[in-house]
Amino acid sequence: MDLIIKALIVGVVIIAALYGVYYFSNHSFSQTLTQQQAVSLVQHDLQTTYPEAIINITNVTPSEFVGSWHIVASMIFNATTPCPAYYIYSFDYPKYGFVYRLDNNYTANCIVNGLAGNKSYVVASYPVAIARSYSLNLSNVMGYVERYGYSNVNVHAAYYPYTIFNFVNYTKVWIVNYSAPAANYSAYVVLNQNGGSLAAAVNKSH
């Protein structure tokens, strides 16, 4: 009988100890986690999980869950390809660990969400400008990519409130540049920021 009682006591002690470890890890740690620590841990996890992505923490606020932080991150995949993907993830950390919520899907698979038929759409980021320029199926761009190969083409986009390009004045435009190591010229697309409409498409020698 004494052995049974002792075994029960040992069992209760082990259970209590395990519960204490669980409680501490899920409550005490979260209560003392600083904003900097939370951001660092989330950013490290994202960089480990998506090593080729461009990651930016865009906003951090106290979460609605006590002891946690609401962290918003922008995620850009395949940034210099003709079809980059651009998402907004958010975390409530450490409440839900590294499980994210997809807050916005700006562009993926060369589809700019919310742009079709929306003349008031504002192209506010370079991944969207690149994807939009490729989705127009312009002959100079399609021919360039076909000639040099999708994986060999590097694409960059820059916004200009005012610029002169190819001897023409433009205001509030994105200039998208397609280049390839083996090419002696680049393909260019000029997009209006408002509505993402085409302003010009030309090829220019280096």
N, C-alpha and C positions, 0 to 999 in steps of 0.2 A: 504493500500500500504506500509506504514511504517513497518507494521508487517512482510510483505513478504520480504522486503529489509533486515530487521534485521535477519530474519530466514536464508536468503541466506548468510549473513555475518557470522553468527554463524556456518553454514554448512561449509563454506570455511575455517574458523579457525580450525574446528575439523579435516577436511581433511588434512590441512597443518600440524597439530600436529601429526596426525597418520603417515603421510609421514616422518616427522622428526624422529619419533621413529624408523620406519622401516630403514631409511637411516643410522641412528646412529648404529643400531644393526648389519647392514650388511656391513658397511663401516668403521666407526670410530673404532669399536671394533677390526675388523680384522687387521686394520692398526697398532694397538698398541699391538696386541697379541704377547707375547714373545714365544720363542722356548719352554722354560720350561712349560709355561702355556698350550700351544698347546699339548705337549706330555702328560701332566698330565690329561687333559680333555679327550683325546683319550684313554689313558690307563684306566682311570676310567670307561669310557663307555664300553670298552671291558670286563673289569673285572665284571661289573654289568650284561652285556648281557650274558657272558660266564663264570660264576663263577668257573666252574670245569676245565677250560682250563689252560694250562701253556702259559703265554703270555710274550714275550720279544720284546721290541722296539729295532730293530737292526740298524736303520739308520734314521737320520733326516736331511733334507736339505731345503733351501728356495724353495718354490714351484714356478712353472712357473706362477702361479696366484699371483699377487702382494698382499702382506699382509697375505699370507697363507704359511703353512709349509707342505712339502711332508714327511710323516711319514710312515715308513715301520715296520711292526710287524710280528713276527713269532708266529703261533698259533698251539699248540699241544693239541689234544683232546684224551682222554682215553689213557694217556701216558704209563701206566703200564699194559695194556691189550695186548693180542696177536696181535691185529689189531689197533694200534694207527693211528690217522689221523694227517697229518702235512701240514699246508698251510702257504703261505705268503700273508698277506693283506697289502694294501697301502692306505693311505688317503691323500687328499689335504684339510687340515683343516685350517681355517673354511670355505673355499670356498664351499665344498660339505658336510659340516657337518660331521656326523659319517657314511656316506655312503662309504663303502670300495670297492676297486678293488681287485680281486683275481689275484695276480701276478704269483703265482706258487702253484701247487698242487703236492707235493712230493709223498704223499701216502694217500690213502683212500680205505676203504673196502678191505684191504690187497692186494692192487695192487700198486706196485711201478712204477710210471709213468716214462717212458724213459729207464727202465732197460731191458725189454725183447729184447733179441738178441743184446744188446749193451755191448760188452766186455770192452769198455773203460769207462763204467759207474763207478763212484766212490761213494761208500756208505759213505756219509760224516756226517750223523747224526744218533742218536740212534733210533728215531722212524722208520726210513727207515730200519735200521738193524733188528729191531724187526719184522716189517711187512714182510721183506724178509725171515727171518727164518721161519715164520709161513706159508708163501705162498709155501714153498718147500714141504709141506705135508709129513714131515719126520715121520717115525713110532714112534720114541721115543717122539716127541712133540705131535703128534696127540693122542697117547695113554695116555699121561700125562693129556692133557686138557680134554679128554673124561672121564678119571677116576675121576678127582677132580672138573671138571666143569669149563666152560669158565670164569664165573664171580668170581670164587675162585682162579684163577691163577694170580700171579703177575709176570710180565716180565720186566727184566732190561737188558740193553746192555752197554758194555764198549769197547772202542777202545784201542788197544795195538800196538804200533809200533814194539815191540818185547816182547814175553812172552813164558813161558813154561807152557803148559797146558796138564794135563794127560800124563806127561813124554815126550811130543813132543814139539819141538821148532817151534814157529810160528812168522812170521813177517807181520805187517800191516794187522791185523785181528780184527774183532769184535767178542766178546764172549757174546752170548745171554743166559741168565739164566732164566729158568721157575721154579717157586717155588709156593708152596701152603701151608697154615698153617697146614693142616692135613697130609701133606706128610713128610716122613723121608728121602726123596731124591729129587734131582732137575734134570731137563732135561737141557742139554746144547747143543748149536749149535755154531760152530765156522765158521765164514764167512770171506772170503777174501774181503778186502776193495775194491780192484779193480775188478769190475765185479760182486761182490756179490755172487760168487760161493761158494759152500759148501766145507769146509775144514775138518770138523769132526762133529759128532753128537753122544753124549754119555749121559748116566745117571750116576749120582754120588750120593752116600749117604752123608748125612750131617755129 
